């Protein structure tokens, strides 16, 4: 019994040393303090109207994509979705939020441009919210905590005012590394221009100019539908990947590993692994086929654009599974997902 307890302490100590590891004691205290307080949902009607309009346009775009768009436009929508998601996953998430690897200037510029295609707030703001999510998971300081329901975790958090705890706790985070990066300062300064250009103008212009697609169809498919679909792919990590899937690494967490969210969000579906080992650049043990973001980072590393990729040691992963997860469940998952 002493040996097991000692092993658990060693595992917990290793995890606590990781950047953005959750403080479980602090989380429990915050959850206990908020138990009898129902968070107010102050609706931001401007956001409700914008998202309603976006989804209406996306439905039109989906119809056009199926029945009217040219094959090249269909391929273009896929390219844009993959590129935008990569800007979020490899850029805002793994590089800037978690510092799970380092990238040279050309790669950082490239990822910043891809991230602007996604239009999910500038990287500094995105990373701040994500760091809050990891440090204070499922508390009122978590911008999209699952304790407020699946819809809230999915997209409802963007339709209401942020809880005061998000602002209070978020102000404690050290974001100096983000503000020190000139690439991020440039994006933040010109974000509206960059996002309009990369998310709407160029996605519409290119199909019209290069293969004669209708401007009407190009806008509704490559801009509106693609943007809406990409948003939901990211949001599913906050919702679906906290409800439906496997928990081989930590049964006490709400996060799960989910195959379908890995496919739609180009490799982000290993969420139980990611919350357990937040600084591992792979974010999962899924095969490369399900983790395109890892492939992009590895290819960039082969070109000398990326270095210092952080990976959790196999010994530590095994100890963690024995302590708080399930080695058998992990083995079955790895066999199934390659």
N, C-alpha and C positions, 0 to 999 in steps of 0.2 A: 504493500500500500504506500509505503514511504517512497519507494522507487518510482511508482506511477506519479505521485504528487510532484516529486523532484523533476521528472521528465516534463510534466505539464508546465511547471514554472520556467524551465529552460525554453520551451516552445513559446510561451507567452512573452518571455523576455526578448526572444529573437524578433517576434512580431512587433513588439512595442518599439523596437529600434528602427523599424521601417518608416520612411517618410509617409505622413498622413495616416498612420495607424490610429484606429479609433481608441479613445480612452473609455474603456468599458465601465469603469466606476463612475466617471463623470456622466456618461450616458444614462446609467441607471438612476443617478440622482436627479437628472433633468427630467427623465420620464416619470419618476415618482412625484416630483414637484408639480408636474403638469397633469397629473392623473384626473383631478376633478375640475380642470379648467378646459372648457370646450373652445378651441380656436375659432375666432371670428373669420368668416369668409366675406371680406369686403370686395365685391365684384368690381373688376376694372372693365367697364362696358366698352371702352375703346378697343381693348384686346379681344373681347367677345365678338365685336363687330368685324374686326380684321380677320380673325380665325374663321368666322362664319363665311365671310366672302371668299377666303382662300379655299375652304372646303367645297363651296359651290363651284368655284372655278376648276377645282381639281376633278370634280365629277364630270364636268364638260370635257376636260382634258383626257380623262380615262376613256370616255366614249370615243373621242377622236383618235386616241391611240389604238383602240381596237378596230375601228371601222374606217377611219379616214386617213390617218397619217402614213407617210411613206416608211419603208423598212429602215432607211437610214435614220429617220427621226426616232424610231423605236430604239435603235442601237445608240443614238445620241443621248436619249433619256437614261439609258443604262450606264453609259460612260459618265454622265453628269452626276448621277446618284452615287456611283462608286467613288468618284473624285471628291465630291462634297463630304461624303461620310468619312473618307480617308483623312480629309482635313480636320475633321472632328476627332476621329479615333487616334490617328498617329500624331496629330498636332496638338489640339487643345487638350486632349485627354492624356495620352501616354507621355508626350514630351513635356508640355508646359504645366499641366495640373500635377502630375506625379513625378516628374523628373526621372523617369525610368530609363532614359538614355539621353545622350547628348547629340546635338546636330550642328553641323557647320552652317555658316550664313546662307549659302545657296539653298540648302535643304529647308532651313527655317523660312526663307522667303517663299519657297515653293509650297510648303504646308500652309503658310498664312494665306496665300492666294486660294488654295483649295478650300480652306476653312471659310473664306468669304463667299464661296459658292453655296455653302450650307446655310448661311444666314441664321445662325443660332446665338446671336450676340457676339460682340468682339471677344477675343480669346481671354483677355484679362478678366472680364466679367464672367465668362463661362467657367474659367478655372477657379475663380473665387467661390462661385456657387457649388462647384464640384468638390472643392476642398471642404466646404461646410458639410456636404453630404457624407463624406468619409469620416470626418472628425466627430460628427454628432448624428450618426445614422438613426433615422426613425425617432427623432426628437423634434421639437418645434424649431430647432435651429437647422434642421435639414430642410432645404428649400422644397423638396418633393418627397417628404417622408411617407412611407407606406402606411403609417399609423392613422393617416387621414383618409384612407381609402384608395382603391386602385385607380379610379378616375382622376383623383387629385394627383397621385404619383405620376400618372401618365401625362396629362396635359392641364388638369384643373389648376395646378399651381401657377400656371402662366395667366390664368383668367382672374386671379384674385391678388390682392396686395400681399406682399411678403409679410410673414409673421415678424414681430419685433425681435424675437430671439435670433432670427437669421441675421438681422442687422447688427445686433449686439455682439453675438459670437463671431460673425464674419469680420467685424472690425478688429478682432483679436488676431486674426490670421496675418502672417508675414507674407506680403505679396511683393516684397522688394525685388525678388528675382524676376518677376514678370515685368515690373516697371523698368527694370534695368536693361531689358532687351529692346533695342531700337526697332526691331521688326514689329513687336507688339505695340510699341508706342505709335508707330506709323499707322498700323491698322486701326488703332483706337481713334486716332485723330481724324482719319479719313474714312471711317467705317461706313457711313451712310453711302458715300460715293462708291466705295469698293463693293459693297453688298448689292447695290442696285445694278452696277455694271456686271458683276460676276454671277449674280443669282437670276437676273431677269433680262438684261439687255443682250449680253453675248449669247446666252442660251437660245434666245429668240432669233438673233441676227444670223448666226452661223448656219442653221438649217435653211433659212431663206436665201442667203447669198450663195451657198455652196451646192445645194441640191434642189433648189427651187421649191422648197416647202412653202405652203401658205403661211403668212405672218400670223394669222389668226390661230391656225393649228399649232404652229411652233410655240407661240406664247402659252397657250393653254396646256400643252403637253410637256415641253422641255422646261418651261418655267414654273407654272402653277402646279400641275400634277406632280412633277418630279420633286419640287420643293416640299409639297405636302407629304408625299410618300416618305421622303428622307427624314422629315421631322418625326413622323410616327415610328420610323425605324429606330431613331435615337430614343424617343420616349418609351418605347417598349423595353428598353434596358432598365428604365426607372420603375416600370410597372410589372410587365410579364416576368422579367428576370428577378423579381422579388417575390414571385408567387408560384410559378409553374416550372418544375425541373428537378435536378438532382442537387444534393448537398453533401458531397463526399468529403469536403474539407472542414466544414463547420456547421453542425446541426443547430447551433444556437442562433445563427444569423438568419435574417429574412431573405438574404440574397441566395440565388440558385444558379446552377449552370443550365442553360437552355440552348438547344441546337438551332431552333428557328431564328432566335434573335441574333445568333452568331452569323447566320446566312444573310439576314436583311441588313445588319449593321456592320458588315464586313469584318467580323471577328470579335465582337464585344460581348458575346453571349456567355462567356465563362465567368459569370458574375460572382458565384460562390468562391471560386478560386481568387478572383480579383480582390474581393473584400478581405480575404484572408491574407493575401500577399500583394498589397496594393502597389508595390514598387517593381514588380516583375513586368518587364516590358511586353511579355507575351500576353498577359492578362488571362491566360488559360493554358490548359495542356491539350487543347484540341489540335487536330492535325492541321497542316497549313491550308488544306482545301477549305476549311471552315474559318481560317484566320488570315484573311488576305492582308490585313494591316501588318501582321508580323512579317509576311512575305515582302511587303513594301519596305519596311524598316531594315530587313536583312539584305535586300538588294541594295539599298542606300549605303549600308555598312560595307558591302563588297566594293562599292564605288568610292569609299573613303569619305562619304558625306555624313555618316553616323558612326558613333563610337560609344564605348562605355555602356553597353546594354546590360541591364541588371536582371539577374535570374535567381529565383529561389532555389537553394540547393536541394537535391533529391532527398537527402537525409532529413532535412527540415520538413519537407512536404510529407514524408512518411510519418514522422513523429507527430505532426499536426493532425493527420488523418486518424492515427491511433488514439490521440488524445481527445479530439473534439469532433472528428468526422467519422469516416467509415472506409477503411482500406479496400474492403470487398466492393463497395459501391464505386470507389475510384477505379478499380481494376475493370469492372464491368463497363463503366463509362468510357475508359480509354480504349477498350476493345471495340466498343460500338462506334466511337467517333474517330478511331484511327490514331 
